[in-house]
């Protein structure tokens, strides 16, 4: 019988990615270094916890972060929620090299799946409001499932449907819900924001230098220090649970596997 893979038994820290597609080529190595710093920092803080990255593998930020996550020294697992059926999504990648890169990364995922259509397929098949709704849908999924969101973002707030600013807001303020009477508060988590120049905005405004890392916490905490302590404590509890799971042997591993909730919720299809 094959040996149990302990990292498949442990509860993972799920990390999502959002960011710009039009990353400048000259910034790629610096951005990779910044993203690598995020992952290595999490590895050092939570050594017993496996990492899972959610990335739709769009051009730009999605793929850059996926490449770093798959480095041997990071060793994260990659799951790709696609915003629509794969053949429809591939129309985004007109350059044959981009399409080949998409297929290469898709081949390195643990699994991929397609977000159900929220609009008419004929309308989604070409650029426009309906297709943007699909990008928003996959962004909502990532915000809902991620405990940390890495955002390669120029920091410019925007109301663009499915845009980076919107996904950052979903992560820190919650998803819009039609049920205004829902008594349960949304479960909110931090954003690791790397200030990112882009082709359409090469000089982001503000006092911070490009590639600066800052953490955006949900506003309800009132202070960044309070929020930082809260999330670090929660993730330490997770790491300690995983450490004990590894120490407990095959019996505890089996019980953990049977009792824990799934890391990634299945979509209703």
ChimeraX attribute file (.defattr): number of C-alpha atoms within 10 A of each C-alpha:
attribute: neighborCount
match mode: 1-to-1
recipient: residues
	/A:1	3
	/A:2	4
	/A:3	6
	/A:4	12
	/A:5	9
	/A:6	18
	/A:7	16
	/A:8	11
	/A:9	21
	/A:10	24
	/A:11	24
	/A:12	23
	/A:13	20
	/A:14	22
	/A:15	23
	/A:16	27
	/A:17	29
	/A:18	30
	/A:19	27
	/A:20	23
	/A:21	17
	/A:22	14
	/A:23	23
	/A:24	16
	/A:25	10
	/A:26	8
	/A:27	14
	/A:28	14
	/A:29	11
	/A:30	13
	/A:31	24
	/A:32	18
	/A:33	12
	/A:34	19
	/A:35	26
	/A:36	19
	/A:37	14
	/A:38	15
	/A:39	21
	/A:40	15
	/A:41	12
	/A:42	17
	/A:43	18
	/A:44	9
	/A:45	14
	/A:46	21
	/A:47	16
	/A:48	22
	/A:49	22
	/A:50	23
	/A:51	22
	/A:52	22
	/A:53	26
	/A:54	28
	/A:55	26
	/A:56	29
	/A:57	24
	/A:58	23
	/A:59	19
	/A:60	19
	/A:61	26
	/A:62	23
	/A:63	20
	/A:64	23
	/A:65	27
	/A:66	26
	/A:67	17
	/A:68	21
	/A:69	24
	/A:70	17
	/A:71	11
	/A:72	8
	/A:73	12
	/A:74	16
	/A:75	15
	/A:76	22
	/A:77	19
	/A:78	25
	/A:79	23
	/A:80	24
	/A:81	19
	/A:82	23
	/A:83	26
	/A:84	24
	/A:85	15
	/A:86	13
	/A:87	9
	/A:88	14
	/A:89	19
	/A:90	15
	/A:91	13
	/A:92	15
	/A:93	15
	/A:94	9
	/A:95	10
	/A:96	9
	/A:97	10
	/A:98	15
	/A:99	16
	/A:100	12
	/A:101	16
	/A:102	18
	/A:103	13
	/A:104	11
	/A:105	16
	/A:106	17
	/A:107	11
	/A:108	16
	/A:109	17
	/A:110	11
	/A:111	12
	/A:112	18
	/A:113	16
	/A:114	17
	/A:115	20
	/A:116	16
	/A:117	17
	/A:118	14
	/A:119	14
	/A:120	10
	/A:121	14
	/A:122	9
	/A:123	12
	/A:124	20
	/A:125	17
	/A:126	15
	/A:127	11
	/A:128	10
	/A:129	13
	/A:130	20
	/A:131	26
	/A:132	18
	/A:133	18
	/A:134	23
	/A:135	20
	/A:136	21
	/A:137	22
	/A:138	23
	/A:139	28
	/A:140	20
	/A:141	22
	/A:142	28
	/A:143	28
	/A:144	20
	/A:145	19
	/A:146	24
	/A:147	20
	/A:148	22
	/A:149	27
	/A:150	26
	/A:151	29
	/A:152	30
	/A:153	23
	/A:154	25
	/A:155	18
	/A:156	12
	/A:157	13
	/A:158	10
	/A:159	9
	/A:160	11
	/A:161	19
	/A:162	20
	/A:163	18
	/A:164	26
	/A:165	21
	/A:166	19
	/A:167	29
	/A:168	28
	/A:169	16
	/A:170	21
	/A:171	29
	/A:172	21
	/A:173	18
	/A:174	19
	/A:175	18
	/A:176	10
	/A:177	9
	/A:178	7
	/A:179	7
	/A:180	7
	/A:181	7
	/A:182	9
	/A:183	7
	/A:184	6
	/A:185	7
	/A:186	15
	/A:187	14
	/A:188	21
	/A:189	22
	/A:190	22
	/A:191	27
	/A:192	19
	/A:193	23
	/A:194	23
	/A:195	24
	/A:196	27
	/A:197	24
	/A:198	20
	/A:199	12
	/A:200	12
	/A:201	14
	/A:202	13
	/A:203	13
	/A:204	18
	/A:205	14
	/A:206	11
	/A:207	6
	/A:208	11
	/A:209	13
	/A:210	19
	/A:211	21
	/A:212	12
	/A:213	20
	/A:214	12
	/A:215	16
	/A:216	20
	/A:217	23
	/A:218	21
	/A:219	13
	/A:220	10
	/A:221	12
	/A:222	10
	/A:223	11
	/A:224	14
	/A:225	10
	/A:226	11
	/A:227	19
	/A:228	15
	/A:229	11
	/A:230	13
	/A:231	16
	/A:232	13
	/A:233	12
	/A:234	10
	/A:235	18
	/A:236	17
	/A:237	13
	/A:238	18
	/A:239	22
	/A:240	15
	/A:241	17
	/A:242	25
	/A:243	16
	/A:244	14
	/A:245	24
	/A:246	17
	/A:247	12
	/A:248	11
	/A:249	12
	/A:250	15
	/A:251	10
	/A:252	15
	/A:253	22
	/A:254	14
	/A:255	12
	/A:256	17
	/A:257	17
	/A:258	10
	/A:259	8
	/A:260	11
	/A:261	10
	/A:262	10
	/A:263	14
	/A:264	16
	/A:265	10
	/A:266	8
	/A:267	10
	/A:268	6
	/A:269	7
